[in-house]
Amino acid sequence: MSKFKIAVLASGSGTNFQAIIDAVKEKKLDAEIVCLISDRKVAYAQERAKDNGIDTYYFSIKKYADSDEFNHAIVEVLDKYEPDLIVLAGYLKILSHEFIQKYRGKIINIHPSLIPKHCGDGFWGMKVHESVIKAGDEYSGATVHFVDEGTDTGKIIIQRKIKLAEDETAESLQKKILNEIEHKILIEAINKIIGGKINEKSID
């Protein structure tokens, strides 16, 4: 029986990508990472991939006529690997209709807030945590969800929350959520999918 195949898309440093790499190495995930795709030339995620012998691809949207053509080029690469799951690990580009239709139910994303709060268009990176602080929320957290045509609107797989400290800042909250929640629930979600315990259709 062939291994469960994971493809990862990342735009930044790739700490969640590293969490997947480590989980595979430590046999916490019964899977293989078949490739990393990045839309940023200097994304450190690419170095993580190269250091671990993972096929790495870089696509610059500037080289394509529009975002649909850009996404089509990525889909063509993914089709070569036939991944069972595509993980968006800090990937900042919007997926095209073609992309989502091709891999519907096989794409997941991790977002650093308790969806449906502090999510959607414009909510990424530090902006999410700044919004939480500004709102005066008592709790924040992270969410792993399936990807659909909306922005952070797909069915939720796992959410976990954390209480904010009285002197919490956006910077400290980002680190807390990343280190204490994000990596853990991402691996939990992938394991549920590998084990057939959850899929997009099984969630109400």
C-alpha positions, -999 to +999 in steps of 0.1 A: +000+000+000+014+034-010+020+061+015-005+089+020+009+118-001+010+154+012+018+185-008+025+218+010+020+254-002+038+281+018+047+317+014+069+324+045+092+308+070+073+275+070+072+267+107+040+247+102+056+230+073+085+221+096+060+207+121+048+184+093+083+174+084+091+166+120+059+146+125+067+125+094+102+119+106+090+109+141+064+086+126+036+107+141+022+109+106+020+079+084+026+099+052+052+114+029+057+150+018+059+149-020+066+185-027+066+221-015+054+250-036+060+286-028+051+319-044+079+338-028+115+335-039+130+341-004+106+320+016+126+301+042+101+272+037+121+264+005+153+259+025+135+236+049+123+215+019+158+214+003+174+204+037+150+175+038+152+163+002+117+174-007+110+185-042+107+223-043+090+247-067+088+285-068+062+303-089+062+341-093+028+355-102+045+383-121+054+357-148+017+349-155-010+369-173-034+366-143-040+346-111-060+319-129-030+312-152-007+313-121-029+288-103-032+266-134+006+263-135+007+251-099-021+226-105-001+211-134+028+205-110+005+190-083-011+167-109+023+150-114+024+140-077-013+132-073-014+143-036-040+129-012-039+162+007-027+197+000-018+218+031-018+256+030+009+264+056+010+302+057+002+304+019-010+339+011-024+336-025-060+330-032-067+297-049-086+297-082-119+280-089-101+255-111-077+247-082-104+242-057-126+221-080-097+199-090-088+191-054-121+198-035-121+181-001-083+176-003-072+211+007-068+223+042-057+256+058-046+267+092-058+301+104-045+318+136-079+328+151-112+312+162-131+313+129-155+330+122-139+357+142-109+377+128-108+360+095-116+365+058-102+390+033-074+411+048-069+389+079-035+373+077-003+373+097+000+399+124-032+416+113-052+388+128-037+392+162-038+430+161-076+426+155-080+403+185-062+427+208-081+457+195-114+438+200-105+431+236-112+394+233-106+372+263-097+342+241-081+335+208-067+304+191-063+286+158-085+268+133-078+241+108-104+240+081-111+226+046-107+252+018-136+262-004-142+292-027-145+317+001-117+331+024-116+311+056-152+299+050-146+261+046-158+235+071-139+234+104-119+204+113-103+214+146-103+246+167-085+252+200-085+283+221-061+300+245-067+327+271-051+360+266-028+375+293-037+409+307-007+424+291-010+405+258+003+421+227-002+410+191+034+398+190+032+377+221-002+363+211+012+353+177+041+334+193+018+318+219-007+305+193+020+293+169+040+274+196+012+261+218-016+255+193-010+257+156+016+230+151-003+205+173-038+209+158-024+209+122-009+174+129-040+163+146-061+173+117-039+156+091-040+124+112-078+125+113-078+128+075-052+101+070-071+077+093-104+084+075-119+098+107-130+130+090-136+144+055-153+175+041-186+157+036-187+142+071-188+177+087-222+193+092 
